[in-house]
Every structure is written in C-alpha cells, then in structure tokens.
Amino acid sequence: MKKHLLYASFVLTMACSATAQNKDAVKFSKTISKDNAYKHLSVLASDAYEGRETGTKGGWMAADYIKNFFKSLGLKAPVNGDYFQPIDMVNISLSQILTLNGQPAEALKEFYIVPQTVSGAGFGFNTPTVLFAGYGLKKEGYNDFEGADVAGKVVMIFKSGEPNGTAGSANSRSVMMAKVKYLTEKNAAAILVIDPTVEVMPENLKSYLTAPRMVMKTKEEIEKLNAPQETPVIYIGSGVANQILAAAKTNITDVKKKIADTGKPATQEINVSISASAKRVETKVRAENVLGFLEGSDPKLKHEVLVVTGHYDHIGITPEVKGDDKINNGADDDGSGTTGVLMLAEAFANAKKAGKGPKRSILFMTVTGEEKGLLGSEWYSEHPVFPLEKTITNLNIDMIGRGDKDHEKDNNFVYIIGSDMLSTELDQIGKKANKDYVNIQLDERYNNRTDPNRYYYRSDHYNFAKHGIPVIFYFNGVHEDYHQPGDEISKIDFPMLAKRARLVYFTAWELANRANRPKVDKNEDGTRKN
C-alpha cells in the first residue's frame, strides 16, 4: 500500500513538473548552448577587439559584429531604420598656458590646472601684479589677508603648512578647499597654489591630468559644461613660485622663515607680469548602443516592451600593466553578458519564425559606456526608442561566465539583484522560472540598497530602475581577473554561461507571454505603494 502511494505521489509530482514547463519555450532554448556561447565570445573577447573600449576601434568592431548578427536574425532596426542608437559623446581635453614675464612655463612639469575645474569657455587673465598671501590662512591671532583687498587680484598662496613652520593639518585637502572657497567668495581673479610636488609629479597623476575625459552630453552635462567659470586655480611648482618671489627680492625658504620668526604674515603685492589661459577642447567620439527589435505577436500586447541588456564595452588596453599582455579582453565583463543577449535574441527570433513568437515585443540592446559610468543605458533612458511607460521590465546581464571565491566548490549559482526592489511579482516570476526550468542556486546576498559594494547601482539596469521600471540584474560576482588582462576566454565556464543565460531566457519568455505585466508595488526607496 505504501509503495503504491509513493509511486502515485511520484507520478503526480512528475506530471506537475512537466506541466509547469512550456514545451515551446524548452524547444527554442536549445540554441542557448555552450557551443554558441563560445562562437560569439571567442570573437568579442579576442585580442583583435582590443578590449572593446568605448570610442575606439575595438568598441566599433564589437558594435558592428552585434549589428550584423541582429540583422542576420531578421530583427528589426528600430532607430529610424538603423540598429545603432548614436550617443552624443565627446572627449574633453585641456589646453593650458602659463607665462611669466613673457616666458612660457611647461605644463605638468612647472604647473598644472585640474581639467574638471575649467568650464564654459574657459578662462584667461593677464596681470602686472600678484598678491602673495603666504599660507592663505585666516584664524585667531593670525590673518594673511589683514588689510589686503583680494578682489580682482591674482593671489598666490602655499598649498599647505602653518606660520610656525610646521607641516599643518593632516586633512590638507579640506584646508585647501576652505582657502579656495574664501578667495572665491572674495572675488579673487585667480589663485596660484604653490605645490612643491608639481616638479616631481608621479606618472599616474600626469596620466589622469592629460587623459581625455569622456562626457556624454546629456542636458545635465551640457548645463555643467556651460556653467560660468569659477575662480581659476593653478598649481605651480617651487621654481615658478621662486621666480615670482624674486621680483620682491625673496624666495620660498626666506619668506617662510620670516613668517615663522616674526609670527606675522608676509603678505605683499609683487610687480611681476603673469598671464594664463585654459580652455576645453572637445573631440567628437563615435559611440552607439546596438538595438535589435522583435515585434510581439499579440495586437493587444505588442505595444508593451521587455528590454534585455548587456554592455559590450570594456576598458581596452592598459600600457602601464606589467608583462606582455596589456589587452583587457573582458571575456566575463561583459563579453559573457553580451553573448547571453545574442543567444536570447536568436532563440526568440527562431520562435517567431516558427510561429511561436512572444506576445509582447522584446528589445535586445547591448549598450556602450557602462565602464565610463553607465553612459549608454543612461542615454537610452533619456532618449528611449520605445516609451518608458510601455517598458515592462529590464533584464540585465553583466558577467555570467565565471564565478567568485564564495562559490569555488559549486559554480551552479547566479547572483540576482533588484528583482524585488520594485515589484514583488517580478521576483516571483524570476524565481518560478528558475524552479521550473533551470534549478540554479539564486544568491541574493547583494540584493539590497545598503550593500557596501553598491552593485544595485553599478550596472545598466539601474538606469531603468530609477524610472520605476522593475529590473533583474544577473551577475556571477567579481574575481581576481576583474578589470585585468587575465579576464580571458580560457577561464570562462561555458556550460554555466549557457545555463545562466537560459534562466534569463525562460524568465523573459514568461514576461513576454503572460497576461499582465509585472505590477510595480514598491517605490524606488523600497517602501510599499499605496
């Protein structure tokens, strides 16, 4: 009797399990395989693509590869008949000049200007005098500005130090900011900051100061770039400072000693001709998101769109890396996610060709500029090809080809992030798809807004979530090759890449075919909607 009951229970369980699966969904998932994953990733993560950095040859090659694949599937080109959504992006570099008594100083060796401090049309000045104001301090018992009117003057001060000859506050950055704030409020024309480290500037700082800054010209960024120029701050080395002080028959060493010995400021106007200018130089950057559109089959639902994303950009070539391998191939980050998007696109395209296409429309979108600050997805969220209010969910895939140290013994896992942040129903849909079809361990340790890693805010799904669109972010965690040349295709776990991609696929199948879109029942801060 017990045996019969157990057998009946087993049959019932298997029957329930079988009916939980959609046969068509299973049938068209077969192309989401380790072999197809290798076919795409071996191209995208090859040395020929040079790390796919935004705005470079390798990035354009990746965009062309994805575009051609979408075209081969018969996906529609939804951007005015094109697969590319161009992004208004520029590289900003800085042209800077400083002359003393008609003689030019050498940038990054004798002086420098922080590029981010130059806005609008830049600045320029030419003055016959400089106001030397010692340490630029104003405190009880000591005031470098006593009796001095700094308005309209070029003011020179020491970056750090105290009148008594000590090094000064350990928090020198905040002290320096306070000095600049004071002089700005007093309408100084410009500030020369004496910094002895200018002449011995490390190469990484030079690279930071000279590297073009990639900027996407959103409305906010345009306003920022065109903001009025604040008081210019120019950092000068000891050599330039001593040339200026020589006109007053003194130097850095003597003037510091004088202040320390007397306990009084040595503020004075120095007759010396000095001029400076700085302006932003903008260079247009070719950068685009790549979009392939699969129109839904149900006339009542096809106006609703599910968006599946992965970023195809990476960080390119790093010449300063030790060793022969300087190409950051980004096989996992995020060649794996891009590969996942391509395989999902193929599976759904095949389903549609067979008359089993999704009821809702699906936008397959690989975005660029993620490594530069989620730029591509931000651009789409501000310039959507399909209305955001008709976008039902974003499924974002960013790193699904490897694992992390916490799962070394069992790589059958994936981190899911954001699935219940805005929609309880979406969370349930994603977990049911996993239970019915895939059976991967769903690790939710990072699925919160207080995670110190801030993963919820660090990939492209967030540019949908911030507009109230529910999201799921699929992620395998970081590893020792994160943002390193070692992120190679040889280290990819292709069976797990395919398995994780199938989880996204089955979740997408349910979302694209169910009667109702997932209900948004939470606000962005996680509180319940009324």
N, C-alpha and C positions, 0 to 999 in steps of 0.2 A: 504493500500500500504506500509506504513512504517513498519507494523507488518510483512508483507511478506519479506521485505528487511532485517529486523532484523533477522528473522528466517533463511533466506538463508545464511546470514552472519555467524550465529551461527553454522549451519551445515558445512559450508566451513571451519570455524575455527577448529571444532572438527575433521574434516576429515584430515586437515593438521597436527593437533596434533597427530592423530592416525598414519599417515604415517611416522611421524618423529621417531616413536618408532619401533625398530626391535623386532618382535614377539618372535624370538628365544632368544634374549638377555633377554627379560622380563621373559620368561618361566623358564630359568635356573637361574634366580636371586632369585627364591623363597626360596632356602636353605640359603640365606643370611638373617637370621632372628634373632630376639631377643632370641629365644629358643636355636638355635645353638650357638649363641654367649655365652649364659650362660653355655652351655655344655662345651665349651673349657675354658672359663675364670675361671669357678669355680674350675678347675683343676690347671691351670697355676698360678693363684693368691692365691692358698690355702696356709695355713701355712706349709704344708708338703714340699712345694717347697722352703721354707726358703728365699724368696726374690730374688731367681734366680741370685745371684751374679756370675759374670764370674769366672770360675776356681774353683767353689765349687759344692758340691753335688746337691744343688738346681738347679744350672745352667745346670748341666749334665742331671738331671731329665727332665727339660724342653726340652732340645735338643732331648732326646730320645722320648718324647711324640710327638714332631713335626715330627721327622723322621718316627715314626710308623704311624702317620696319613697320611703323604705324601705317604708312601708305601701302605697303605690301599686304597688310591685313584687310585693307579696304575701309579702315576707319576714316571718318570724315575729318577734313581740315577745318576747324571751327573758327579760326581767326581771320575773318574776311577771306576765306578760301585758302588759308595757309595753316601749316602746322606750328609755325613759330609765333609766339607772342613776344615781340620785341620789348625790351626793358630799357627805359631811358636811364642809362648809366654812364657815368664819366669817371675817369681817373683825374684826381686833382693833385698837382704838384705845386711847388712853391718857387717862385723867382724872388730872390732876396739879395739886396745890395746894401753895403755899409761903407761909407768913405770917411776918412779922417784927414783933414787938411788937403783934400783933393786926392788922397791915395786910397785905393780900394783895399778893404780887408778881405781875407779869404774865408768864405763861408765854411762852417763845420770845422775850421781849424782855429780861427780867431774870433768868430762869433756865430750865433745861430738864432733863428726865430722858430718857435714851435708852429708848425703849419696850421694846427687847429685854432690858433688864436687870430688867424687872418681871415676876415670875412668880407663880404661885399666886394667892392672894387679894390680892396687892399688899403695900403696907406703909403704916405711919403712925407718926409719933412727935411728941411734944410735950416740949420740954426747956427748962428755965430757964437753961441754960448751954451754951456752945460752947467746945470746946478748940481754940484756934488753935495749929497746929503748923507754922507757917512754910512751908518748902518740902517738908515731909514726907519729909526725907532722913535716912538713917542710914548714915554711912560713916566711914572713918578720919579722926579729927580733928574730926568734926562730927556731932552727933546731935540732930535736932529733937525726938526722943522721950525723951531722957535725963531720968529722974526723973518721967516722966509715965505715968500709967496710962490707956490709951485705952479699956479695956473698958467697954462700956455708954455711951460718950460719943459725942456728935456732934462730929466732928473736921473742922476747916476747914484746907485747905492750898492752896498755889499749884499750879496745873497744871504750870508749868514754871519754869525759872530756877535759878540757883545762888546760894549765900550770898554770893559775891563780887560779885554784881550782874550777872554775865554771863547770856546767854540760856539756857545749859545745853546738854544733849546734843542733837545733831541728831536722834537717834532718840527723840523725846519720847514717842511712843506707848508704846514698851516701858518707858520710865522710869515713865510714868503707871500702866501696868498693874502694875508692881512695887510702887508705892506703895499701890495699891488692894489688892493681894494681902497686903501686910504688915498693913494695917489690918484687913482681913477676918480674917486669922489671929489677930489680937489682940482680936477680938470687938468692934470699934467698932460703935456702934449705927447710924451713918450717916456718910457722907463728903460734905462740901461742898467742891467743887473751884472755886477762883477762876480764872475764864477770861475775860479782857477781851474776847474775840471774841464773847461772848454778845450784847452790845449791838449789834454790827454783823454779825449772822448773815446770810449770804447766803440768798437766796430758795430756792435748790435744797436747802440744808440744812434750812430750815424745812419745805419740802415733804416731805422724807424723814422728818422727825420727826413730822409730823402726818398723813401719808398712812396710811390703814388698812392693816394688814398682813394679807394673805390667808393663812390657815392651813388646811390640811386636817387633820382630827382623826383621824390615824392613832394607833395605840397608842403609838408612839414620841413623837408630837407631844403627845398628852394627858399622858404622863408628864413631858415637858419643861415643858408649861404649868402643870402642877400641882406642879412641884418647889418645895421650900422657897425662900422669898425670901432671896437672899443680901444682903450688906450694901448698902443703898441708896447710890447715887452721884448727887448732884445738882450740876449745873454752874451756878454763879452768876456774874453779871456783877460788874464793879468797883463798881457802885452799891450792890448788896446787901451785898457784902463790906465796903465802907466804912461802911455803916450798922451792921454788926455790930462792926467795929473801933472805931467811935465810942463805943461803950459802955465801951471801955478807953482812951478819950481818945487815940486814934491813928488812922492810916489806912494805906492800902497803901503810898504813897510813903514815909512816915516809918518804917514798920516795916521796909521793905526797906533803907532807908538805915542804920537802926540795926544790922541784921544784917550788912550789908556793912562798916560802920565798926568794929564790935567783933569780927567773925568768930565771934560766938556766937549760938545760937538765941534767938528771942524768944517761945518757947512760953509760953502763959498761958491761964488759964481766964477766960472773959468772961461776965459775967452779962447775958444777953440772952434774951428769950423768943422761941423759934422753933418752928414746927411745920410738918410736911409730910406729904403722903399721895399715894399713886399707886395706881391700880387699873386692871386691864384691863377694857375694855368690849367684849363680844362681840356681833356682829350676824350673824345667820344669812344666808348667801349661797346663792342658788339657783344650782346648778351641776350639770351632768349629762353623762355620756358618753351617746352615742346608738348603740344596738346594733340591727343587723338580722341575723337568723339564717336561713341557708339549710341545711336539713337534708340530709345526704347520702343517696344512693340505695341504697347497699350496706349491708345489715343488719350485716355483719361489720366495716365500716369507719366507719359514720356516727357512732360514738361518739367518733372522733378529729376534732379541730377545727383548721382552719387559720384564723389570725386575720390580717385585713388592716386596717391602721390608718392614720390621718392625723389631725392635730389641727385642729379647726375654729376654735379661738380665735386671737386676735391681741392687739395691745396697745392697741387703742381709739383714743381721742382724746388728743392732747398739746397743751394750750392754749398752752404756752410756745414752741412751734415758730414761727419767723418765717414770715411770709407768710399768705395766706388759707387755704391747705389745711392743716388740722390733723388730718384723719382719716387714720389709718394703715390703709388698706384691706386690706393683707395679701393681695394678689392671688396672689403667689407663695408667701408664707409665711403660712399654708399653705392658702390657698384652692385652690391648684393640687393639693395632695395630697388634700384633701377631695374635690375634683372627681374625682380619679382613683379614689378609693374608691367614689364614687357610680356612676361608669361601670362599674367592675368588678362592682358589685352588680347593675346592670341586665343586663350580659352573662350572668352566671351564672344570674340569675333567668329570663331568656329561654331559656337552655339547658334549665333544669329544666322549664319549661312545655312545651318541645318533646320531653320525654322523654329528654334528653341531660344531665341534671344531674350534678354531681360525685358521686363515690362517697363521699368524706368530706364532712363538714359544713364550712361556711365561716361565720365570724363577721365581718361587716363592722362595724367600730367606729370612729367618729370621737370623739376624746377632747377634753376641755377641759383648761384649766390647764397646757398644755405651757409656755407663756410664763412661768408662775409657778413653774416648777421641775418639769416632767413630772408634775404632780399627778394628772391624770385617769388616766393609764396606771398610775401607782403605786397609785392607789385600786383599779383593776381587778385588778392583780397581788396585792393583799392581800385583795380581795373578789371573786374570779373567779366569773363566772356559770357557766363550764364549767371542770372541773378542770384545773389547770395541767399535771398529768401526762398529760392527754389532748390537750394543745395541741401540735401537731406542729411548728409554725413560726409566726413573726410576720414578715409582710412590711409594712414601714413606709414610708410615702410622705410625705416632708417637703420640699417645694419641688422641683417638676419642671416649672415653667412658663417658666423663663428660662435663663440661662447665666452664666458668670463671665468675667473678663478673660482667663483662661488658654485659653479656647475661643472667643474672639471670631471667629476665622476659620472655625470649623466647630462649630456647635452640636449636631451629631449625636453627643451623648455623654450619659452619666449617671455620677455617682459611685456606686459600690456600696461599702457599708461593713458590716462584720460578717459577711459571707457565709461566710467560712471560719474565723471565730473559734471556733465550737463544733462545726461539722460540715463535714468535707471534702466529704461527699456533697451537702449543700445547695449549696455553692459550685459543684459540678459541674452540678447541676440548673439553677441560675440561668444559668450561662454557656452551657449547651447550649440552653436556651430562647431565649436571645439569638441564638445562631448559627443556629438552625433557623427562627426566625420574624422577627426584628426587625433584627438587624445594627446595633446601636448600639455606639459605642466605650465600653467599660466602663473607666472610670478608677478605679484602686484606690490612688491616692496617699495617701488618708486612711484606708485600711483597715488600721489598726493601733492599738494601745493607747498608743503613745508620741507620736502626732500632737499637736503643741502646741495645735491648735485643739480637741482632745478631742471631735471630732464623734461618735465611737462612744458617748460618754457623754451626749450632748446632745439626743437626741430619744427618742421614746417606745419605740422598740424595746428600749432598754436595760433597761426595767423587765420585759421578758420574758427578755432575755439573762441578767440577774443571777439568774434562777431556773433557768438551764440550758436554756432554750428557744432553739433556733437562730433566727437572725434575718438578714434582709437589709434594709438601710436604703438607699433610693433618694433621691438628692439632686443638685441642679444647682449647688451652690456659692453663696456669697454674692456680692452685687453692691452697687453704690453706693446702692441704694434699700432695702437691708436694714434693717428696723425704722424706715423713714422713710415719710412720706406719699406719696413717689414710687413706692411699690410698687403701681402701678395696673394695671388690666386692659389698658390700652392698650399696655403693654410686654410682655405675655405672648406667647410663641411657641406658638400653639395647635397647630400641626402637631406640634411636638416634645413638647408636653404629652401629646397623644394617643399619640404613639409610645412615650414612656416608660411611660405607663400600660399600653399593650399589652404591654410587656416584663413588667410585674408580673403582668398577666393570664395570659400564657402560662406564666409560672413557677408561678402559682397553679394553673392547670389541671393541670400535671404533678404538682404536690404533692398535689392533691386526688384524683387518679385513679390514681396509681402503686400498685404492690402493697404497698410498705413505706414507712413514714415515714422521713425522713432520719435516719441514725444520728448520734447525738451521740458523737463520738470525741475531744473535747477538753474540758478543764476550763476554768473561767472565766478562768484566768490564761494560757490558751493551751497548756498542757502536754498531752501525749497521755494519754488514759485508758488504764488497763491493760487 
